[in-house]
């Protein structure tokens, strides 16, 4: 058994700096930016000066489009927020994070500071379907623009290992997102089905999938050293069964169903030099445009701008194909669709983006049927000269989605995305390459809080080792005890002393012994009261 004592800032005589961060105990505040009738909250600077090392900021996304920022507040934006006198004059989250960043610059080698960001309204779904509307991607960008990146210690830095010591984390800031359960779940792993993915020669990729509410979403990302890194996430629009194709010029075409009618949309990939990762987004140059009745679409585009689409009839097993050319804001179709056979689950590919040779495959009762052809422009007429069909027996490698190609044209890896093999729950998306695998999600730059009744996150925590922060009301001591015994980091809010408030949820004992439990962060509503400071300074708190 080892022991530690609370102390004010600057008093390092009794602090063991060589213990893992996950074993240390720190002073903490609850609702750190708020004043209400039951408390008098000092400024962030005052709290940090006295030794508080966990701050909690509640924030809202309401009207993000108008402010280009999230806003601090409790029951609503700006509600009960204490401005001035060491706090920002505004309610913008970026300003509050910048105050903490400035304090750390002026107080080098401080013990690590944990910031809990409590999402009061969900920042997911189509109402937050783009960066401009304030989504999870935007939240991380604001964090990284407000706090110098070298100060942030993230799950990427931890990399599945045990926590470094307190001394190793001097001067660092740890961000934890709390609040909206759905936002936390989708930060950990995206959900969907009917997935399609295409890769480009520079090893960037575009993935599309259908959500449970029949909307289409897309990701852009890049492949590096056997890993698929999903970076940018955005809503595409209404639809089902989406498919995507792209060429080396960055032209993107998506086809999808909607009520047995087929639609396409075209766009262009472009670079965004944003924090924490530069990435690609898509400028869509047209709205979704209907082109045929049918279901089960597949589509392919090559570097010459030819587009080949294939689908099944909505009425029978007829397989239909259509040829077109890509224009700036549309596809010019070369005549109507023509039936090439009968079957199910059609697919199409250009084996080489630099050539006009195309292949179509679909399933029949007899086996897989393969059509191959070459696009001809002879006589000014654009058409496909077919050399099939050919019945293919046994296994055939028709993979084109997700292939990673080297400079010599060789397939060196492949990215697949599947929901059936995911350990993150129903409809969760999971990527795999030849050597690695992981959840389809944003780069994990911030930690995720787990609370009682968070069934999916608790299940995930029991299966993996990369969820670290567990929080509860001070009355839920058994929850905190359990996860402390698992070696996790625990926070208990409303950890108030009896004499400080008549609205108590839990009164900690003032006579601790080695059998009693202490959370890593006992978060009080009265962080600089003499009672709390004396209690923290004089009470020995244990860590394993």
N, C-alpha and C positions, 0 to 999 in steps of 0.2 A: 504494500500500500504506500502510495506517495501522497503528499499534501501540497496544497497551494493556498495562498492568501490573496484576498482582494487588495488593491492598492490604487492610489491616485496616480494620475499621469506623472511620469518622471521618477516614481519610486520603484526602482527595479531590484531593490535589495532582497526582496522576498519572492521574486518571480522566477521560477525555473523556466528558462527560455528553450531548453533542449527537449521538451516533451512534444509529441505530435500535436498539431493543431486540434485534431479531433478529440484529444483528451483534455484540453485546456478549458478553463471557465473564464468568462468575461462579463463585465457589466453590460447591460442591455436595456434599451427602452422600447416601449410599445407605443404605436401611433406617434412617432417622434416629431412630426411637424404640426401636431394638432393641439389646440386648447379647447376644452369644453367646460361645462359647469362643474365637473368633478376633478379637474386636474389643472395644473399650471405648468405647461411644458416650456422649458428653456429652449434657447436657440440650438441649432445643430452644433455651432462652434462651442457654445458653453458645455454641451453634452460631451463633445470630443475632448475638450480641455480637462474635464473632470475624470475622464477615463472610460466613458461609454464606448464600447467597441462593436455594438450592433445597433443600427438605426433602421427603423421601418417607415417607409413612405407609401401611403395610399395614393393611387392615382386613377384617373379616368381618361378614356379615349374620346369622349363626347366632343363633337365639333373639331376633331383633329384636322380635318381638311381646311378649316378656317384659320387655325392657329399654327399648323405644322408642328405641333408638339402635344404631348400629353399634359394633363393638369392635375396638380395635387388637390386632394380633397377627401373627405370621409364619407358622408352620405351622398354628396354630389360634388362636382368640381368647385374648388375654392371654399368648401364648407369647413369652418373651424380652423382654417390654416393660419398659423402665426407668421406674419411677414415682418421684415425689418429686424434691426437690433441683432445682427449676426445671421439672420436668415435672408433669403432673397426678397426683393420687393414684389416679385411676380409669383404666379402660381404654376409656372411651367416646370415640368420635371427636369428638363435640361439645366435650368438655373440652379435647382436644388442639388443636383449631382455635381455641378461645377463648384459649389461652395465646399462640398466635401473634398473634391479634388484639390482646391486651393489650400485647404487646411493641411492636407497631407504633404503638399509641396513645402509648406512652412514648417512642418514638423516631421522632418525626415526620420526614417528608422522607427516610426511608430509601430506598435504591435498591430497585427492585421485588423482591418475594419471590415465588418460584414454589413452589407446593405440589403435589406429585404424589401423588394418592390411588390406591393400588394395590388394586384390587378382587380379593380372594383367592378369593371364591366368587361365582358369577354372581348378580346381583340382578335376574333377569328370570324369565319363565315364570309358570305358575299358582301356584307356591309363593311367589312375590313379586308376586302379581297385584293387590294393593291397597296403598295408602299405609301401612296398618297393619301390613303384613308386611315393609315395608322394600324399596322399589323405587327406581328411578332418580329418580323425582319426589321421594321422601322424602330421598334423598341431597342433592339440590340444596337442598331446604328446610332441612335441617340445616346445610349450608354457610352459607346466607344468614341463619340464626338465630344462628350462632356467630361470623361475621365481619361487621362492619358493611358494609352493601351498597355504600356509596359508595367503599369501599376496593377492591372487586373489579373487576378489569378483565377483561371477558368477550369472547367472539367477537361478541356483539351490539355491544359498544363498538367493536371493530375494524371490523366491518361490511364485510368484504371488502377493506379498504384495506391499505396497507403499515403496518408497525409504527411507532408513534410513537417518539420518542427516549427514552433513559433518563431524562433530566430531566423529560420529560412524564409519566413513570410513577412519579415519586417518591411514596412513601407508598402505592403500590398493591400488590395481591396478585393473582396469577394462579393459577387452579386448573386442573389437568390430571388427567383420569381415565385410569388405566392398568390393567393386570391383565386380568381376564376379557374375552376378545375378543368374545364374544357380547354382553356388556353394552355394550361400546364401540360395536359395530356398530349395536345397536338404539337407542342414544342418538343416533347420527347419522341413522338412518332406520328407521322401523317397517316391518314386513313383513306381508303378508297378501293376501287376495283375496276375491272376492264382497263388494264394498264397497257400503254404503248410507249416505247422509248426509241429514240434515234440518236446516233452519234455522228459527229463531224470529224473530218480529218485532223483537226487540231486537238482532238480528244475532249472537246466540250460535248454536252448532250442536252436534249430536250425530252422531258417525260410528261405524258398527259394521262389523266385518269378521271374516272367518274366518281362523284361523291354520293353519299346516301340520299341526298336531296336532288339528284339528277342535275347537278351542275358539273361542268368540266373544269378542272384545275390543271395548271402546268407547273413544272419545276424546270429550271435551268441549272446546270452544274458542270463539273469537269471531272475527268478521270485522272488520277495521279497514283502511281506506284501501287496498282492493284486495288485502289479504293475509289468508289463513286462518291464524290462530294456534292451533295445537294445544297444549293446556296440561295437561289431566288425562287419564290413561290407566289403564285398569283392566280386569281380566278380568270377563266377564259370566257365562260358564258353558260347558258343553259344547253343541255344536251346529254346524250348517253353514248356509250360504246365509242369513245374517241380513238383515233389513230393519228400518228404524226410521222412526217418525213421531212428531211432537210438536206440541202446540198452544201458543198464546200464554200459557196458564196454567202452562206448564212440565210438563204431563203428557206422559209418554213411554211409548210402547208398542213393543215389539220382537217380531217373529215370526221363527222359524227352523225349520229341518228337523232331524230326527234319525232316521235309518233309516226314511225315508219316512213319518214321523209328524210332524205340525206342532204347534208349541208357541208360546205367547205369554208375555210377562212385562211387567208395567207398573211404572212408577216415577215419581218426582217430582224435577225439578231443584231444587237449592238452592245457595245461595252459600257459598263457603268463602273467608274472608279470610286466606289463607296467603301466605307469602313463597315465591318472589319475585313471584308474580302471584296476585291474587284470581281465583277461577275457580268454575265450577259442577261439582258432582258429582251423582250420581243416587242417591236412596234407593229401593231396590226394595221394593215392598210385597207381593210374592208370589213364590213360587218359579215356575220354568218350568212351565206348565200345558198339557197336551195338549188339543187341540180338534178335530182332524180328521186323517185320513190324507191324504197328498198331498205335492207337491213345488212348488218355485218360488213361495213365498208373496210377496205384496205386501200392505201394510197402510197405512191412513190414519186419522187422528183429527182431528176439528175442535173448535172451542171450545165447542160444545154438548155435547161428550162422546160423540158418535156415532163408532163404529168400523166401518169397512168393510174386510173382508179378502177377497182373491181369490187363488186358487191353481190349479195344474194337477193333474189326477188323477195318481196314481202308476201307474195301469194303462193310461191312454189319453190322448188330447188334450182330454179334457173340461175346461172352465174353470168353476170353482165359486166362488160368492160367498157371503159371510156377513155379516150385519149385527148389531151389538151396541151396548151402551151401557157406558160406562166407569164403574165403581164404585171405591170406595176401595182395594179389594184384589183386584179381579177384573174380568173382562168378563162382563156378562150378555148372552148371545147370544139374539137374537130368532128362535128356531126353528133348524132345521137349515140346512146349506148347500144352495144350489140351483144347478143347472147353468144357465149362461147362454149357452153356446156351446162351440165346439171350436177349439183353437189352441195357441199356445205363448207363453211369456214374458209372462205377464199383469202389468199395473201398474194402480195406482189412485191417484187424487188428489182432494182437495177443492181446487178452484181458489182458493177463498176460505175461510179458516178460520172466518169469521163467518157462513157460509151452509151450508145443508144440501144444496147441489147437489154431486153427485159424478160422476166420470167413470172408466170402466174401459177400458183398451186392451189388446189382445192381437194376436198375429200369426197370420194364416191363409195358406193357399196362394193365396187370391185377393187378399190385401192386409191392411192393418191394420183390425181391427174395433173400432169405438168404440161403447160404451154410455154413455149419459148418463141421469141420473135425479135425483130429488129425494126426500129422506127425508121421509116423512109420518108424523104421529102422530094422524091423524084417527081418532076413535072409540076412542081409547086403544090402538090397535094401531100398532106401529112397523113400517114397511115402506118399500121403495124403489119409487117409481113411475117405471118406465123409459120412455124415449122413443126408444130405439134398438131393434136395433143399426143401425149405419151403417157401410158399407164406405168406408174412406178410402184414396184412392190418392195416391201421391207422398209427399213428406216432410211429417210432421206434428210440430209442436212440442208434445210431451207432457211436457216437462221440469217437474218439481216439486222433485226432490231438489236441494238446494243453492241454490235461488233466494234472492237478497238483495233484499228488498222495501223501498221507501222508505215514508214516512208517507202518501203518496198512492196506495199500492197498485201502484206501477210497479216492474217488475223492473230493477234497476240493475246487478246483477252475478250471477254464478253460481259456486259452488264445485263442482268435480268432483274426485274422487279416483280414480286409476287406477294400476295396477301395470305396465302395458305400456309406458308412456312414461317410466319412471323411469330415471335414470342411475346409481342406487345398487345395481344388481344384481337378481338374480332375486327376484320377489315383493315387491320394495321398493315402498312406497306413495308416490305423488307427487301433490300437489294443484296445481290450476290455477284461476285466475280469468280474467276477461277481459284483465287487464293484468300479472299476476304469476304465479309458480309456485315450487314448492319441495318439499322433502321433508316427509313427515308425520313429525314428531318433536317432542320437547320443545323449548321455547325454549333456545337454546344459551348457557347461562350459564357453562359450563365448557368448556375445550378437551379434545380427545381425542388421546391418545398413539397413535402408529403404530410398530410394531416389525417386525423381520424375520419373514417368513412370514405376516404379516397380509394375505393376498392381496386380500380385498375392500377393505380400507382403503387399501392401496397403489394398487389400481386407481382408487379414488375420488380419491386424492391426485394421480394423474397426469391426471385429467380436470377437477379443480376447484382452487381456490386458497384453500380455507378450512380445510385441515388443515395445522397448523404445527409440531407437536412430533413428533420422530422419535427413538426411543431404542433402544439396543442394549447388549449386553455390550461391555466394552472390547476384546474380541478381534475384534468384528465391525466393524473400522474402515472397510471398504469401504462398508458400508451407511451409516454416518454421513457418510463423505466424499461419497457420492453426493448425499444430501439436503442437505448443507451447500452443495454446488455449485448446488442448486436454490433457494438462499436460505432454507432452512428452519432451524428451531431444533433443535439436536441435543444429546442427552444420552447419555453412556456411563457405565453403572454398573460397579462394581468397578474403578474407575480408581485402583488402588493402587500406591504406590511399592514397589520391590523389597524394600527393607529393612524395610517395615512388615508384611509377611505372607508366610508360606510357601505360602499358598494363592492364587497369583496367576493371573489370567486375562490380564493385559496389563501390561507394564512400559513406561511412557512414557519417552522419551528425556529426559535432563537437558540436552541440548545442542540446543535448538530452533533452526531457521533458517526462513527465509520460505517454504521449500518443504514444510514439515511441517504436518500437520493438527492443529487443536485444536477439540474440541467446545465448544459454548456452555456446557455444564454437565458438567465432568469429576467425576462423583459418586463420592466415595471412602467407604470404610468407616472412615476415620481422619481425620475432618474438622478436629480441632484438634491433630493431631500437629505438632510443630515441623517435621518433614520436609515435610509437605504445605503448611503455611503459608509456610515459607521458599521452597518450590518455587513456590508461587503468587505470592509477592511478587517473587521474583527472576527469574522466567522471563517473558520477553516473549511474549505471545500475540497472534496477528494476527486481524484481522477485516477483511472487505472493505468 
